[in-house]
Structure formats: C-alpha cells, structure tokens
Amino acid sequence: MGEDREMEFVDCYASYRPRLIWDPRVSDYLSQAYGQQHFAQISEALTRPSVYSCVRVNTLQTTTKEVIKQLTRYVLQQQNDNQSRMLKQTEFQEKSSEAGDPHCAEKADVTGTKLSRIQVGGTISAESTSEEDEGSESCGICFQHDVLDNVVMVKGKGPCSIDYTTVRGEGGVLKEVVVSRKCAEAVLRGAHVFVPGVLACSGCIEKDELVAVSVAMERSDGEGGWFVGVTRGTTLSSEHAKSQFNDEDRSGWFIGIGRAMMTRATLFREAKGVAVEMVHRAYNLPPFSGVLSGDIFLQNLPSVVATHVLDPQPGERILDMCAAPGGKTTGIATLMGDKGEVIALDRSHSKVLDIVRLAQEMKLTCIQAIKMDALKSVRVESTPDRISQDKPLGEVSNTARLTEAVAIDDIITNSTSEEPNIIEECSKKHLREESAQILAENVGGSKRDEASTISSTRPNSEATPAKKFKDDGAYASRKAARKEARKLKTELKKAAEPETPYRNGFAPQSFDRVLLDAPCSALGLRPRLFAGQETLDGLRQHANYQRRLIDQAVQLVRPNGTLVYSTCTLNPGENEGVVRYVLDTYPFVSLSPQHPQIGGPGLVGGEDVFDGATHRPWLRKGEEQLVQRFDPVGPRDTIGFFVAKFSVAAH
Ligand SMILES: C[S@@+](CC[C@H](N)C(=O)[O-])C[C@H]1O[C@@H](n2cnc3c(N)ncnc32)[C@H](O)[C@@H]1O
C-alpha cells in the first residue's frame, strides 16, 4: 500500500509544471497578436521567475565593482546558510528516527543521501556540495551587465527538480503546506513562507519538520468567475480540503521543500513571522531584502533601461507621473547626479511616502514626491505654481516624523496578543505625544485646533469617554487601542502632509522630460501563476486610462523636450495602441530612437474591438524599430515590458 502511494506521489509531484490560466477571449486575442506558438511560450515563461536578479547600483554612494564584491560575498554566505539548514534538517530527521518513528527513519535515509541530488536545469548536478565547490561556482555569479555599467546581474538557478519523497509522513502521505498564490510568487522570487500566506496544511506538523510547499490556485466557478475555495486553517485530510483539492489538479504546483518553523497549531494562531523556511526551491534565487540598503536597488532590467532611455541630464526639471514606489524616480535622480529637480507623482498617499523613504535611503535630495492625480496634473487656471512658498515640499523633518509615527502605529496594528504592553505604551506615550506635536509644530493655524482636539483625548482628560480606558489610564481593550491608533494615524497623515504645492497642477510645457510609467494590466510581470482575472474589457479600460494620462503628459513637455512611455504589460492595446493614439492625435509628437536598445521591435497591425465593430491600430511599418519590447521568451530572460520615446516639437 505504502509503495503504491509513493509511486503515485512521485509521479504527481515530481516537479514544478504550472499551467497559466487565461480568460479564453484574452487568450485568443493574445494568440492572434503573438501567434499561437509564441503565445504558448510566453505563457510558459511567465510562470517562471527570471534566473537573473538585476541590481541597480546607486553610483552616487558606491561603485559597481564594490557591489559585485559585496554581493558575491553575500551569495556565498547564502549558500553556506542553506547548507547549514540542510544539515540541521538531517540531524532532526536522525533524531526523530532514533526516537522510533519508522517513517522518519526512512526519511532520514533519503534526506541524508538525496539532498545534494537536486536536478539543476534538467541535469543531475554533482553530489558534491562542499564549501569549496560552492565557492568556485559562485565566481561569475555576480557580474556587470554587458550594456549598462550601473547594473549588476546575479545568476540564480532553475528550474530545479525536487525529490519530494523526503517529506513523506506516515503511510507515505505527503507532509505539506499549501500557500496562497501571492505567497507562492514571492517564494519563487526568493522569499520564505510567511504566516499570512499559509492557507492549509497537513494535520500534524511539528516544528523543524520538512514540508512540501504547494500553491492553492484559482479555479473556475463555472459561471465565468474564479474562486480559491480553501480557507485559512484548513487541514488537508479534512472533508473540506478533499472537496477543494484533487491530486490531479495540484500536480505541477509544488514550489519546493521547507522547514516548518512552528507547529500546525501555532501557525494558524500567529499573525506574523516565518512559517516555513525554504530549503529547496523550484527556483533558487538569493533574497535581497535589506541587502546593501541604499547602495543598491533590485529592479527589473527593462525598468532600468527605461530610465536610461529618458536620458535625464543634471540640472533639468523632470516629471515622473506615476512614480511609486520610486524605482525609476531614484534611477533618474541618480543619472542626474542628484542635480536638478525630479518631481514624482502618485495618487496614493502611502505610496508617496514609499518614494520619500526610498529617496532618503538612497540619499537623494533632488526628488520631490507629491500626492497628485496625474489625470489632473496640467494646470487649467492661471494660478501660481506653488500655493505655499514658505513651506517647501518634502521638508525632511516633517516626513521623517510622520514616518516614525506611522511606524509606531504599525507596531500597534501588527502586534500580537503577547504584546499588549506595547500597544498601551505606544498608544499612550508616543503616538499621542507625536501626533499632538506634529500637529502643533508643523501645520498652520486651522490644524492647531485639531492638535488640541487630539491632545484632549488623552486617557485622563475629562473629555475621554469612560469605557475606552481603565482607571489607570490604559486602554480598556485591545480593540479600543487599535481603533484609537487608526484614528490617530489618519489624522497624523493629514496633518503632517505639507501644504500641497502645485495644488492646481503644473504649467503646460514646464518640464524638460516626462516619464509616464503607466499603471497597466501588468501581464508581463513574472512569475505569474494566474491570469484568468484579466478580461478583454479590463484590458481596454487600461488602454483608455493610459490615453487620458498621456494626454496630460504631452502637454507638460516643453518644446523639443522628451516623453517616455512605458508599461509592464504584453497587451499591444496598452503599448503600440497608445503610441498610435499619440502619433495620430498630436502631429507635433514623433517617435525617437532609443538608447540603449536592448529589447526587440514593436508590433505592427491592430486589433478588432467591440466584436469587430472598431479597429484599433498599433504601429505602422517602419515604426516598429523605434520602440522596444522586452519579451519574457527572449534570451535576456526579462519580464514583458514596453518602452516608447517621443520627441515633442514646438506647437
Ligand atoms: C507601474 S506603477 C509605477 C512604478 C514606478 N514607476 C517605479 O518604477 O517604481 C504605477 C503607479 O501609478 C500610480 N497611479 C495610478 N493612477 C494614477 C494617477 N491617476 N495619478 C498618479 N498615480 C497613479 C499607482 O498608484 C502606481 O503606484
């Protein structure tokens, strides 16, 4: 019986073989645009991460050579750490087997002999995993990009075929953890599994035990919608799980093996933390979070190319219309030597704060991040550029203090039940004082009144509703503390926001260069495990939105200035379709050659929309070489991306 199960299990779960699901009409449309075979290759490539991580160097703080040196050391360290994890695991299995678990004995044997036999790129690698060998393999793992000298490429491994027989439990049944799609996509990029990403797991999982990690994928509800069906906390042997999963559906959706960092019970009780530390991954890429902070920025290669294509010069005035989280903004500022003015817009307040944080981390001072709807970025009335001259935007002290206050609030919001004191202390002492101070010191007269309102909500104040606090002034409940914290956070955000400059937008023709890295359907992003949610209607809506954004962008470029338009989608309607729209609508705008030219040509032709009633054209013959398209199937192994560069003549 056990033998049979094992065979079945090895057949079903031997490798990562995901199938990307599309809305059928979108699939037809893209098949027509790219050709059936090419689209099938694109679909396959999208499910994998690139094996290259691309790191942009902050050349104002360090050098490419130094980054290569540091990253090589880091990658080696990562490999050693992985090896230690494997050893630790082997020891754990051995201990379990000594304790008399026959299945663990089998596992220990398998683990001990097979962990180094991971298939790499389809061939069995050498058994040797000695430090020396790992070291020599690492030489050349980090290297300078062949065209862009401010870019370091770090080569990972994949696809790796993983031997899941090491994670069998009693009776040959797989010990496993099922994670959400978003979590799986992060794991494929090098992350561990964090608690919120876990949806289901086997009935009995102990700390330190090896588990297979798979993804709970969307499935059709038969009425044009999609559902996952697995709720957090599901036990895999339960009736609910059996009705949601069947082995055939899940074949190919296993993304690696990890070590459980907590028992099953703890895993579903906790709100945060690492749930499973990945030991083997279908794609082995080093994580970069927190590595060489401020000196490097992990960025997709085409995004770096887009900032180079913009060709920003020191002293110029540049607008980045849809800027958060600020990858391209900071790239632009760095290319300008931090000299000039880079105005970065985003419509989301919290995302604007992300830009500010990134600029501070990279020590860039020429960036002004502003919360603004780019659809309203052209000034309509003859109002002055700045509303408030005495309160310049991005006043560091103000922003830094807001960041601090928001961080305190985040501690409160994210703290676990074991940390009630943190909640109370933070809420009572810091957050309240911080809020009152920010309000009182940093904002104008009308907001001072708000400051006193907040101060007057102190626990001991007479105005305080009795039930919110205990007699000693502490919050009566966790819920009350959180509610208060959220309220304060909103008020703090509003109050610490500087007087909005450019409230009425920017004067027409007031920028040397404009970058519109437009919000899009993001169909080029990798790894992508599901694409069913994107409909033809949705794609058209994105294109319409981009047309409205680019209408604004064209008006903001000075005569003989430059406009760069980019997206991370494969949808020609959002790429070539928008370029056609610009060329046909604005006779003074023309396509410019790009440098560097790393991607391939654009698509000539068009699409029939609204069931053939309207034809939306793309590029005309001769124009295709003036844009660049990054193809996930191409030799550069990048995300799908599109860049067009326009020159705006006097008009
Ligand atoms: C593709 S992302 C930009 C990525 C960014 N350029 C980078 O490289 O880091 C698009 C951004 O546009 C923002 N956005 C969407 N609509 C907007 C609008 N009307 N005005 C300003 N920002 C907008 C979104 O909040 C999102 O952060």
The ligand as an ORCA input file, in Angstrom:
! r2SCAN-3c Opt
* xyz 0 1
  C       3.561     50.899    -12.744
  S       3.399     51.631    -11.184
  C       4.738     52.740    -11.208
  C       6.065     52.108    -10.871
  C       7.165     53.148    -10.703
  N       7.291     53.999    -11.864
  C       8.500     52.530    -10.389
  O       9.269     52.295    -11.320
  O       8.783     52.298     -9.213
  C       2.052     52.691    -11.452
  C       1.755     53.650    -10.312
  O       0.818     54.578    -10.822
  C       0.030     55.022     -9.746
  N      -1.156     55.665    -10.339
  C      -2.233     55.081    -10.908
  N      -3.083     56.021    -11.366
  C      -2.536     57.212    -11.075
  C      -2.926     58.549    -11.273
  N      -4.085     58.865    -11.870
  N      -2.123     59.521    -10.845
  C      -0.956     59.246    -10.230
  N      -0.521     57.996     -9.999
  C      -1.301     56.990    -10.426
  C      -0.213     53.787     -8.939
  O      -0.517     54.129     -7.609
  C       1.124     53.062     -9.082
  O       1.938     53.336     -7.970
*
